[in-house]
Amino acid sequence: MSINEKLAKAVNLSENGDVKGAKKILEEIVVMNSSSPKIHAALGSTYWDLQDIDSAISEFKEAVDLAPSWEDASLGLFHCLWESDKKDDAMVELKRFMAIGTSTDYEEIIKEINQKMR
């Protein structure tokens, strides 16, 4: 089975509620192709769904390292850091991304943070 076929299977499993099955396949795929930010982000999302936030952070960091301007990977990392109470690290990621790109999602997050600080 090719990597793309395995990835499709993992997505299908996840969409049908078998997140642990998807995780197992994605962990196999990431070993086969560790240079794919898409696979790291998919695995990060799966870890997030399983409440394994530290592993999710690690995978999203890898995705961001491989594709620094990919907004989805950055947002995944931001949200994992924020929810794990690593707000300073989350803000570092937000600022890093906004220094190289634009994001309406991050602009909304900044507005929300500013409103809460008033």
C-alpha positions as CSV (number, residue, x, y, z in Angstrom):
1,M,0.0,0.0,0.0
2,S,1.4,3.4,-1.0
3,I,1.8,6.3,1.5
4,N,-1.1,8.1,-0.2
5,E,-3.3,5.1,0.2
6,K,-2.3,4.7,3.8
7,L,-3.0,8.4,4.4
8,A,-6.4,8.1,2.8
9,K,-7.2,5.1,5.0
10,A,-6.1,6.9,8.2
11,V,-8.3,9.9,7.3
12,N,-11.2,7.6,6.6
13,L,-10.7,5.8,10.0
14,S,-10.5,9.1,11.8
15,E,-13.6,10.5,10.1
16,N,-15.5,7.3,11.1
17,G,-14.4,7.6,14.8
18,D,-11.5,5.2,14.9
19,V,-8.9,7.8,15.9
20,K,-6.6,5.1,17.5
21,G,-6.6,3.2,14.2
22,A,-5.8,6.4,12.3
23,K,-3.0,7.1,14.8
24,K,-1.4,3.7,14.3
25,I,-1.3,4.2,10.5
26,L,-0.1,7.8,10.7
27,E,2.7,6.7,13.0
28,E,3.8,4.2,10.4
29,I,3.6,6.7,7.6
30,V,5.7,9.3,9.4
31,V,8.5,6.8,9.8
32,M,8.3,6.2,6.0
33,N,8.2,9.9,5.1
34,S,9.4,12.1,7.9
35,S,9.9,15.0,5.6
36,S,6.2,15.6,5.0
37,P,4.7,18.5,6.9
38,K,1.2,17.2,5.9
39,I,1.8,13.9,7.6
40,H,3.2,15.5,10.8
41,A,0.2,17.8,11.0
42,A,-2.3,15.0,10.4
43,L,-0.6,13.0,13.2
44,G,-0.6,16.2,15.4
45,S,-4.3,16.5,14.9
46,T,-4.8,12.9,15.7
47,Y,-2.9,13.2,18.9
48,W,-4.9,16.3,19.7
49,D,-8.1,14.3,19.3
50,L,-6.7,11.7,21.6
51,Q,-5.8,14.4,24.2
52,D,-2.1,13.6,23.9
53,I,-1.2,17.3,23.8
54,D,2.6,16.9,24.2
55,S,2.8,14.6,21.2
56,A,0.5,16.9,19.3
57,I,2.8,19.8,20.0
58,S,5.8,17.8,18.9
59,E,4.2,16.9,15.6
60,F,3.0,20.4,14.9
61,K,6.4,21.8,15.7
62,E,7.9,19.4,13.2
63,A,5.3,20.4,10.5
64,V,6.1,24.1,11.2
65,D,9.8,23.4,10.9
66,L,9.3,21.7,7.6
67,A,6.8,24.3,6.3
68,P,7.2,27.6,8.2
69,S,4.7,29.5,6.1
70,W,2.0,26.9,6.3
71,E,-0.8,28.6,8.3
72,D,-2.7,25.4,9.3
73,A,0.4,23.9,10.9
74,S,1.2,27.1,12.7
75,L,-2.4,27.4,14.0
76,G,-2.3,23.8,15.1
77,L,0.8,24.4,17.1
78,F,-0.6,27.7,18.5
79,H,-3.8,26.0,19.8
80,C,-2.0,23.1,21.3
81,L,0.4,25.4,23.1
82,W,-2.4,27.7,24.3
83,E,-4.6,24.8,25.5
84,S,-1.6,23.3,27.4
85,D,-1.2,26.6,29.2
86,K,2.0,27.4,27.4
87,K,0.6,30.8,26.4
88,D,4.0,32.5,26.1
89,D,5.2,29.9,23.6
90,A,1.9,30.1,21.8
91,M,2.4,33.9,21.4
92,V,5.9,33.4,20.1
93,E,4.5,31.1,17.4
94,L,1.8,33.6,16.6
95,K,4.3,36.4,16.3
96,R,6.7,34.2,14.2
97,F,4.0,33.4,11.7
98,M,2.7,36.9,11.5
99,A,6.2,38.2,10.8
100,I,6.3,36.1,7.6
101,G,2.6,35.9,6.5
102,T,-0.9,37.0,7.1
103,S,-3.7,35.2,8.8
104,T,-7.3,36.2,9.4
105,D,-7.5,33.5,12.1
106,Y,-4.5,35.0,13.9
107,E,-6.0,38.5,13.5
108,E,-9.2,37.3,15.2
109,I,-7.2,35.6,18.0
110,I,-5.3,38.9,18.5
111,K,-8.6,40.8,18.7
112,E,-10.0,38.3,21.3
113,I,-6.8,38.5,23.4
114,N,-6.9,42.3,23.3
115,Q,-10.6,42.4,24.3
116,K,-10.0,40.1,27.3
117,M,-7.1,42.3,28.5
118,R,-9.3,45.4,28.6
